[in-house]
Amino acid sequence: MVIFRLKIFTTSSLIIWKTKPEIFNKGIILKFNDLMANYVPSDFSRQISLEHFIEIFLVHHPIQNVLDLGCGIGNSADEFSRINPNVIWIGIDIENSPEVNARQRKDLQFLTFDGVSLPFSDSYFDLIYCKQVFEHVRFPAALLKEVYRVLKPGGFFIGSTSHLEPYHSFSYWNYTPYGFIILLQEAGLEVSEMRPSIDAVTLILRRITGDAKIFNIFWRIDSPLNAMLELFGILLRKKAQWRNIVKLLFCGQFLFSAKKPSDYFFS
């Protein structure tokens, strides 16, 4: 039934949007394009996971010390170890959350904090990784200042967070991509890149049906609305950056990359 309704939604939307292509060139989409153009890449527009995003990043940016901020059960340690066995991984999270309570691993270094103050000296980490955490952070601006403090000059803050995703696991916030850029910049970080992740409609259907397994595949391939928007962009001969920007308008989650300013750059 869900797949049938999704086909109807996709087909009817394609007919409507294809007959009125001018809606892509005015109003909210055009204004959002102006706001986001400096932060959205033009290399490709396919949907990628945060893990793939990190893998691409590490090819060009060798790092040693990694903090997983909001590490949960600690799965990211395996990803970093697979890509670079020499990475020193530390996980940190609040004392009590569903994800922390499900933790069973004893082979990793886990620390606890109060949700704001990170127990590390200044300029400690090459990279802070943060997957779907900031929608659960009660004081995001304060924590971002701590992220800035413990990053080395030239260090990176990379992760994902929620835009139009439904409430989940005690989440406080939903961020627009533009709003999150402002938060990052106010903390002193330079925003490098914003990319769309899984679309909002897919996450809404996932919540309505209560069957996560059916929809989990859409973290590995293009989710339905993203696939539809990609097709629209191609039919209208829009470039990859434009397609990424439109997907950001309707995404459930988005990826971000930011950097602590420095006088040098990684080679």
N, C-alpha and C positions, 0 to 999 in steps of 0.2 A: 504493500500500500504506500509506504514512504517513497519507494523508488518510482512508483507510478505517478504520484503527486509531483515529485521532483522533475519528472520528464515533462509534465504539463506546464510547470512553472518555467522551465528552461525554454520550451518551444514557444509558449505565448510571449515570453519576454523578448525572445529573439525577433519575433514578428513585429512587436511594438517598437523596439529600439531601432531595428533596421529601417523602418519606414520613417523614423524621425531622427536621423543622425545629427541634426543641428543641436540637440540637447547636450551633446558632448562638448560643444564649443562655446558654451555660455553659462552663466549662473554659477552655482556652487562648485562645479567641477573646474571651471576656469580659474576661479579664485583660489581653490585649494591647490591647483597646479602652480600658481604664482608663489604660494607660501612654501611649497615643498620642493620646488625644482632644484634647489641647491643641495638637497639631502638624499634624493632618490636616484639610484644608479640607472644607467642606460645600457648596461652590458647585456642583460637578458631580463625577461619578465616571467619566467616560470616560477612556480611556488617552490620554495626550498625549506627544509627544516632547520632549526637552530643548530643541530649537530652537523649538518652539511655546511652551514654558514661558518661554523668554527673550523671545520676541516679545510675549507678554502682559505680562511684567514691565516691559519698556522703555516700554510705553505710559504707565505710571504713574510711572516712575522715570527721568528723564533723566540720562544719564551721559556722561562724556567719555573717561576713561582705563580701558581694559580689559586685563587680563592673562588670557591663555589658559594655564592651568597644566597642563602635559602636552599641549602643542598638537599633537604629532604632525606631520602634513603641513600643518597650518594651515588646514583647511577652514572653521573657525568665523569667520575674518576676513571671508569673503564674506557670511555670515549677518548679522554685525553691520553691515557696510557697507550691506547691502541695507535693513536696518531704520533705520539712522541713519548717513548718509555722513560725519558729523562725528566719529564715534568714532575715537579713537587706539588702535589695537590692537597689542599686543606679545605674541608667543608665546614660551614658555619650555618646555624639556624637558631630560631628561638627554642625555648625549652619544651614547649608543648604545642603540637599541631598534629593533624591526622597523619601527615607524611612522616614527621619525626617519630611518632608513636609506632609507625610500621617498620621502622629501621631495624635491621637484624645484623648488619655487617659489623665485624670486629677488626677488619684488616685495614681500616682507613682512619685518618685523623679527623675526628669531629669535635667542633667547639660549639659552645652555646653563648648567645648574647641577648641583650635586652630588646633587640629590634631597632636600635639606633646606634649605639656606641660600639664600634668594632675594636676588639682588643689586640690591636697591632700598632707598631710604631709607624711613623710617617714614611711614605715612599717605600713600601714594603713589597708590593705585588707588581708583577709584569702585566697580569691580566686578572680581571674580576669577571666571572661568568655568573649570569643571573637569569635562570629560566623560569618564566611565569611566576614571579615573586612579587613584583611591585604593586600588583592589584591587591595584595594581602598586607602591604606595609602601611601601618597606621600613620606614620610620620615620614612620608616619602622625601620631602625636601631636606629634612635633617639627615636621613640616611644617605642621600646622594652627596651631601657635603663630606660625610665620612668616607664614601667611596673615593671621592677626589683626594682626600687626605692620605689614604693608605696606598693609593696607586703611585708607582714610580713616575717621575717625569717621562712622558712618552708612553706611559702604560695605557692599556685599553680596558674599557668597560663594555662588554658585549652580552646581549641577552634578548629576551622577549617578554612581552607583557600583553595585557588584554585591552582591546578597544570596545567592540560590541559583543563580547562574550557574555553569556548569562552568568548570574551569580553562581559561585561555586566555592566550597571550602573556606568559608568565612571571608570572602573577598570584600574589600572596602570600596575599591575604585574601578572605574573604566576610564582609560586615558585615550584622548584623541592623539594621533601621531604628532600633530602640531603642538598640542599641550605638553606632551612628554619631551619634545625638543626644548621647549621653554624651560622645563624643570631641569633638564641636563645642563643647559647653558647657564642658568642661574646658580648652579652648583660649581661652575667654573670649567666644565667639560666642553670640549669641541665635538660637535656632532659630525660623525663621518658618513653615516649611512642609515637609511630606514628602508625596510623591505616588508611587503605584505606577507603574512602567513595564511593560515587556514581562514576561510571566509566565515562571516557571521551567521549566514543562513544554515550552513552545515552544523555549526555549534548549537544553534537554536533547535534544530531538528534532533540533534543528538540528545539534548536535554529533555525535549518533549517525549521522545520515545523511551528514554531511560535505558537505551541499549548502546553503550559506548563501543562495543566491539564492532558493530556494523560500520561505524563511522571512523574508526581509528585508521583505516587505510588512507584517509584523506590528509593525514600528516605526511604521508610518503609520496602521494601523487597529487595533482591539482584537484582541489575540492570543487564541487559542482559550480558554484557561483563564480569562482576564479576562472574556471575553464570557459564559462560563458562570456565573462568580461574579456578574456584573452581573445576569444573568437571575434567579439565585437570590434576590438581594437585592430585586429588584423584586417577585417572586412573594411574598416574605415581608414586603413593604411596609416595607423598611428604607430609611433615608435615605441620601443620597449619602455623608456622612462614614463611616457604618458600612460601606458597600460599599467605599470606599477603604481602610479599615482591614483588612478581610478580604483584599483584593487584596495589600496590603503583606505579609501573612503568607506568601503564596505567590509573590511576585514574583521574577523573575530579577535585575532591576535596579530601582532607585528613584531619584526625583528629590529634591533637597533645596535649600532656600534658608535662609541664615543671615545674620546682620547683626552688624557691629561696633557696640557700643552708642555712643550719642552723645547730645548735649543738644538736637539738632535732628532734624527729619525731612524727607525729600524731600517736596515737594508734588506 
